Amino acid sequence: MAISTVDHDQQWLDVRFSDGTVSRFLGSWLRDNIGAGRHISGGQRTFDINSLPAMTIADARHDHRAVTVSFAPEGLDETFDEDWLRSFGRESPDVVPAPTLWGAELQGSLHFEDFPSLVDDSKRLAAWLTHVRDHGFGLLENVPTEPESIFTVVDLFGYVRETNYGRLFDVRVEPDPANLAFTSLRIGMHTDNPYRDPVPGLQLLHCLINDSDGGENQLCDGFAVADRIRRDHPDAFELLTTQRVRFRFLEEGSTDLQSYVPLIDLDAAGNARGLRYNSRSIQAFDMPADVIAGYYDAYRILGEALHDPEGLIEFRLEPGQLMVFDNQRVLHGRSAYNEGRRHLQGCYADKDSLHSRIRTLEAQG
Ligand code: FE2
């Protein structure tokens, strides 16, 4: 494609391309985005908007491949390539692709990827990390069962998010547990740590020992559930995305974590960005009387949807297997187990590093 014509006044530049499309560019925006305003390595802008003078477009001329604009009063000439100009004025893609929503139909195609194969194969690693990003979870096997091997998995894509539970936490039966996770009781579907800000983006759970009966892990796509509630129960969706509730984790003398947030968090485009759901750490609702009855209905709809077998996948982690999931999207739970030995190690990590790793692997080809 080429540039056919350009028109301008003091404020606007109109570029007609050879396919007949016309893009309109604001002069201030062009001046703000001149190539010389970016540092040569990394491309970071070297000035602030307030350092730019009030300016106008004094002239614009073109050939097939580029437009050269003269800015007044600076007397600055800058050339903008056709490819670069054409990359704007369209619908901007998000930095992360839309999630692939799922439900119980995934059960038949669950795949545990071979961990050692990922370590030296960047294409295979990129494919697995992309699955984690798009589906919100991934499964591995043949992870060494030595304690702390979970860190070698985190090293594939990012960094551990340390919390008051430490760099990692052990999930096994403890004598006087501060958390139901450290008992053999059933645990309903939930997200971890809704009382934090920000909530940990990824959780990893690595099985070292499992001689018990039961202890099946369940996962549920909270974004798929949010989508269904938006469609089938719009009034409930409205309440779940606007009314705030409190979460708290208290250990006397050492920790008092609190948040006050909607259960479903939307981004600026209205898409679900995160869910918090945790019956153990949610506090008594403190909304007004004219809201609370409707809110309880909405809360029940959400709770039922998150435990609906139609939305669940289920598997049992055996020694050497590991699951990673998006803790702001995918809920997890487990069935009760007997008192046989069961030892998992878990840790948290951030999603931005995962996304960054995928981009750099893709750039390497
Ligand atoms: Fe959990």
Boltz pocket constraint, residues with backbone or C-beta under 6 A from the ligand:
constraints:
  - pocket:
      binder: B
      contacts: [[A, 181], [A, 190], [A, 191], [A, 192], [A, 332]]
      max_distance: 6.0
